[in-house]
């Protein structure tokens, strides 16, 4: 679980939220009066930058296995808009 307020996602010091983070099952981006949650069943990597929430579906490097992740992938995700924050 990861919860961020919009102001935190925009300005986090000199690094400005430029790296992907791990969030099992869901992540939320909220302001005081409203927000949106991204619910997911198996994909854990995401990032939030410039008011955009992104979910990483596949990260397949070629070392040490050049054929990694070259198969069928199934996943489910949902967007849940809500009033208030968590």
C-alpha positions as CSV (number, residue, x, y, z in Angstrom):
1,X,0.0,0.0,0.0
2,X,1.2,3.5,-0.9
3,X,-0.7,6.6,-0.1
4,X,0.4,10.0,-1.4
5,X,-1.1,13.4,-1.3
6,X,-0.8,15.3,-4.6
7,X,1.5,17.9,-3.0
8,X,3.9,15.1,-1.8
9,X,4.0,13.5,-5.2
10,X,5.0,16.7,-6.9
11,X,7.8,18.0,-4.6
12,X,9.9,15.5,-2.8
13,X,13.2,17.4,-2.5
14,X,15.8,17.3,-5.2
15,X,14.8,13.9,-6.6
16,X,11.3,15.0,-7.5
17,X,9.6,11.5,-7.5
18,X,11.5,10.3,-10.5
19,X,11.9,6.7,-9.5
20,X,9.5,3.7,-9.5
21,X,8.4,2.4,-6.1
22,X,6.9,-0.9,-4.9
23,X,3.3,-0.8,-3.8
24,X,1.6,-4.1,-3.3
25,X,-2.1,-4.3,-4.3
26,X,-2.9,-0.5,-4.4
27,X,-1.7,3.0,-4.6
28,X,-3.6,6.2,-3.9
29,X,-3.1,9.8,-5.1
30,X,-5.4,12.2,-3.1
31,X,-6.0,15.8,-2.4
32,X,-8.1,17.0,0.5
33,X,-11.5,16.6,-1.2
34,X,-10.9,13.8,-3.7
35,X,-8.5,11.2,-5.1
36,X,-8.1,8.2,-7.2
37,X,-6.8,4.7,-6.2
38,X,-5.1,2.2,-8.6
39,X,-6.0,-1.3,-7.5
40,X,-4.0,-4.2,-8.9
41,X,-3.8,-8.0,-8.5
42,X,-0.2,-8.8,-9.3
43,X,1.8,-5.8,-10.7
44,X,3.8,-4.0,-8.0
45,X,5.9,-1.4,-9.7
46,X,4.4,2.1,-10.2
47,X,5.4,5.7,-10.2
48,X,3.7,9.1,-9.8
49,X,5.1,12.1,-11.5
50,X,3.6,15.4,-12.8
51,X,0.1,14.4,-11.7
52,X,0.3,11.1,-13.7
53,X,0.1,7.7,-12.0
54,X,1.7,4.9,-14.1
55,X,1.7,1.1,-13.6
56,X,4.6,-0.9,-14.8
57,X,3.2,-4.0,-16.6
58,X,6.4,-5.8,-17.6
59,X,10.1,-5.1,-16.8
60,X,12.1,-7.6,-18.8
61,X,15.8,-7.2,-18.9
62,X,17.9,-9.3,-21.2
63,X,20.6,-10.3,-18.8
64,X,21.1,-13.1,-17.7
65,X,18.1,-14.5,-19.7
66,X,17.5,-12.8,-23.1
67,X,14.1,-14.6,-23.4
68,X,12.7,-13.5,-20.0
69,X,9.0,-12.6,-19.8
70,X,8.3,-13.5,-23.4
71,X,5.1,-15.3,-22.8
72,X,1.4,-14.5,-22.1
73,X,0.8,-12.3,-19.1
74,X,-2.6,-11.8,-17.4
75,X,-3.4,-9.1,-14.9
76,X,-6.3,-7.1,-13.6
77,X,-6.3,-3.5,-12.5
78,X,-9.0,-1.0,-11.6
79,X,-9.2,2.7,-11.0
80,X,-11.3,3.8,-8.0
81,X,-12.2,7.5,-7.9
82,X,-13.3,8.7,-4.4
83,X,-14.2,11.7,-2.3
84,X,-12.0,12.7,0.6
85,X,-8.7,11.2,1.3
86,X,-7.8,8.0,3.1
